[in-house]
């Protein structure tokens, strides 16, 4: 098991180095890039050093990319948490049922639906689900993270926490208004 883990770690490092080399080569194609006039290997090592320090450079507008990443990180974490929760509460029971009913019609239905889920493009499924749940049930906004009807202060960047804080403040104001009557 130890040697298997070492081999997998080596494959990870090699793959990461190849991907950074490909990324560096693509960045060099832009004539206005910082790396366009650098020698190939020394420039790549400098590129790796900057990546290790989390210096990803600037956007075309001059904003550091780390700031851009920090602004979308809460939404990404919320999406990952929601996907993980759904997969735990739907995927594990469905897989268990399919394993218990091996060869039966329920196993075939679950296996077929999971293969359809793997085969279909995720962006297409996501668009269909957004349309279905936002237009039919009004559970989610049609576009963006927030419904345009509500004024939500972006305190933490996490939509669930910010909306909960807004609900708590609204409930507190209502309680004060009721107590003053």
N, C-alpha and C positions, 0 to 999 in steps of 0.2 A: 504493500500500500504506500509506503514511504517513497519508493522509487517511482511508482506511478505518479504520485503527487509532484515529484521533482520533474519528471518528464512533462507533465501538463504545465507546470510553471515555466519551464523552458520554452515550450510551444507558445505560451502566452506572451513571453518577452520577445520571442522572435517575430511573432505576428504583429505585436505592437511596434517594433522597430521597422518592419516592412511598411506598415500603415503610415508611420510618421515620415518615412522616406518618400512614399508616394505623395503624401500631403505636401512635403517640402518641394518635391519636383513640380507639383501643380502651382504652388505659390511662386516659384521661380519663373513661370511662364508670363506673369504679369510684369511688364517692363517698369512699372512704377513701384514695384515691390522692393522692400528692403533687402531681399535675398537675391534679386536678379543679377547683381554683379559679383556675388560672392563665389569663391571656388566651391565645387560641389561638396566634397567631404568636410572641409572645415566649416562651411556654411551650415551643413546638416548638423554637425556637432554643436554649433552655436544655437541652432534652432532647437535641438533637444534640450540644451541647457535652459533656454528661455521657457520652454514648455514645462520643464521640471520646476521652475520658479513661478508657474501659473501666469506667466506673461504671454498672453495670446495676441498681443498687438492691439491695433486700433481699427475701428470700422472706417468706411469711406467718409463718414461724417466727423471723424476724429474722436469718437467716444471709445473708451477702453472696452474691449470685448468682455472682460470680467464683469463690468457693470451691466452689460446687456444680459449676460448669463445669470447674474444675481437677480435681475428683474423678472426673469421667467422661471427661476428655480422653484418658487412656491407653487406655481400652477403645475409644473412637472411632478413635484412630489405629491400633490393632491391627486393627480391623475394616476400615478403609480400606486398610491394607497388604495384608491377606488378599484383599480384593476385587480390588485392583489386580493382585496376583500371579496370581490365578485368571483374570482377564480377559486378561492378557498371555499366559499359557501355554495358554489354551483359545481365547479370542476371536480372537487374531491368526492362529494356524494355521487355525482354522475359516474365517475370512474369506478367507484366502489360498487354501485349497482350493476354497471356493465360487467365488472369482474365476477360478481356473484351470479349473474344470469348469462354466463358465457354460452354463446351459440343460440340464444333465444332471440325473439323478435325485439325485446327491449335493448339488448346488447347491440343489435344491428342498427336500431334507430339512433342510439347514443353514438356509436362509432361513425355512422354516416354523417350525423350533424357535426361531429368534431372534425371530420375530414373536410366537410364543406367550409367550416370555419377556418381551417388551415389553408385551403385552396383559394378562397376568395380574397381579393385585395383588402387590406385592413382599412385603408382610407375610404373605400367605397362602403364597407360595412358601417364604419363610424358615421359617415354622412347619412346613410339610411336610418341609423338609430337616432341620430340627432333630429332628423326630420320627423320620425315617428313619435318620439317621446316629447318633443317640444310642440309639435302641431296638434297631436291628438290628446295629450294629457297635460300640457303646459307645465311639465315638471322642470324643464330646463329652458334657458333663453335660446332663441333661434340662432343667435350669433354672439360670440364673446363669452366671457365668464359670468357677467352680471346682466340682469334684466335692466333695461333702460328706464323702467318706471321707478326704480329705487335708487336713492342716494346712499351709497355705501362708502364710508371713509376707508381708504387703503392704509390701515395702520400697520398690519403685519405682512400683508401681501397674500396671506392665505385666505381664500374666499370664505371658507367655512368658519374660521375664527372671527373674521371681520363681520360677517353676517350675524354670528352669535352675539358679538359685542353690540351690534346695532339693535338686535332684538332685546337684549338685556337693558340697554339704555331706554328703549321705548317702553318696556314694561315698568321700569323704575319711574319714568315720567307719569305713566298712567296711575301707578300706585299713589304717587304724591298728589295727583289731581283728585283721586278718589278720597284720600285722607283729608284733603282740605275742604271737601264738601260737607 
